[in-house]
Amino acid sequence: MDDPEKDNPPNIETEPMFIIGWREWVGLPDLNVRQIKAKIDTGARSSSIHAFDVETYMQDDIERVRFSIHPFQNRDDVHINADVPILERRHVRSSNGEVAERIVIRTQLEILQRRAFVDLTLANRDAMGFRMLVGREAIRNHFLVDPAASFLAGRHHRRKKRR
């Protein structure tokens, strides 16, 4: 006998999947980050962003975090301040095998003018090649990754200085 649940599993996304490259300019609209260069890493489960001046506090029985972001690699003169609720604290294994507790926030991620919620761990990524890492949980059911392509969502355009 045919099982309709098996043939038509629940929670299947019906939206088309879009192709992105292994690195992309992405936005974080809830954090006022218009563009930040991110490595799309299907080998990493979680996503992470470079955060500094991290300070946690309580407000109305909700734990919150204030932090700053350098959205451009090799530029410490530009920073964006954020203040959001903490989703949780999570133990994360870094690429070198060390386990550390990290603060996790939930925010919107924008790629190719599509938005999806993403859980971001706050970390010091100063020594890394990218200020942001987008893991497979963030792109699952939304995007396919072409490992030979870069910036399929478009290139970053610098504002010209006014004279």
Residue pairs with C-beta under 8 A, 6 or more apart in sequence:
13 141
13 142
15 142
17 141
17 142
17 143
17 144
18 111
18 112
18 114
18 142
18 143
18 144
19 143
19 144
19 145
19 146
19 149
19 152
20 40
20 111
20 112
20 139
20 143
20 144
20 145
20 146
20 149
20 152
20 153
21 40
21 145
21 146
21 147
21 148
21 149
21 150
21 151
21 152
21 153
22 39
22 40
22 145
22 146
22 147
22 148
22 149
22 150
23 37
23 38
23 39
23 40
23 130
23 150
23 151
24 37
24 38
24 40
24 111
24 134
24 150
24 151
24 152
24 153
25 35
25 36
25 37
25 38
25 151
25 153
25 154
25 155
25 156
26 35
26 36
26 38
26 109
26 110
26 111
26 132
26 134
26 153
27 33
27 34
27 35
27 36
27 109
27 110
27 111
28 36
28 49
28 107
28 108
28 109
28 110
29 108
29 110
29 115
30 84
30 107
30 108
31 69
31 80
31 82
31 84
31 107
32 80
32 82
33 69
33 71
33 80
34 71
35 71
35 156
36 49
36 69
36 71
36 72
36 131
36 132
37 72
37 73
37 130
37 131
37 132
37 156
38 130
38 131
38 132
38 133
38 134
39 129
39 130
39 132
39 133
39 134
40 134
40 139
40 143
40 145
41 133
41 134
41 135
41 136
42 135
42 136
42 139
42 145
43 136
44 95
44 133
44 135
44 136
45 135
45 136
45 137
46 90
46 92
46 104
46 119
46 121
46 135
46 137
47 109
47 118
47 119
47 120
47 121
47 132
47 133
47 134
47 135
47 137
47 138
48 92
48 102
48 120
48 121
48 122
48 123
48 125
48 132
48 133
48 135
49 69
49 120
49 121
49 122
49 123
49 125
49 131
49 132
49 133
50 69
50 70
50 123
50 124
50 125
50 126
50 128
50 131
50 132
51 67
51 68
51 69
51 122
51 123
51 124
52 67
52 68
52 69
52 70
52 124
52 126
53 66
53 67
53 68
54 65
54 66
54 67
54 103
54 122
55 65
55 66
55 67
56 63
56 64
56 65
56 66
56 86
56 103
57 63
57 64
57 65
57 66
58 64
62 85
63 85
63 86
64 83
64 84
64 85
64 86
65 83
65 84
65 85
65 86
65 103
65 105
65 122
66 81
66 82
66 83
67 81
67 82
67 122
68 79
68 80
68 81
68 82
69 79
69 80
69 81
69 82
69 131
70 76
70 78
70 79
70 131
71 78
71 79
71 80
71 131
72 78
72 131
73 129
73 130
73 131
84 105
84 107
85 105
86 103
86 104
86 105
87 104
87 105
87 106
87 119
88 104
89 101
89 102
89 103
89 104
90 101
90 102
90 104
90 121
91 99
91 100
91 101
91 102
92 99
92 100
92 101
92 102
92 121
92 123
93 99
94 100
102 121
102 122
102 123
103 121
103 122
104 119
104 120
104 121
104 122
105 119
105 120
105 122
106 117
106 118
106 119
106 120
107 117
107 118
107 120
108 115
108 116
108 117
108 118
109 115
109 116
109 117
109 118
109 134
109 138
111 139
111 142
111 143
111 153
112 143
112 152
112 153
114 142
116 138
116 142
118 134
118 137
118 138
119 137
119 138
125 131
125 132
125 133
139 145
146 152
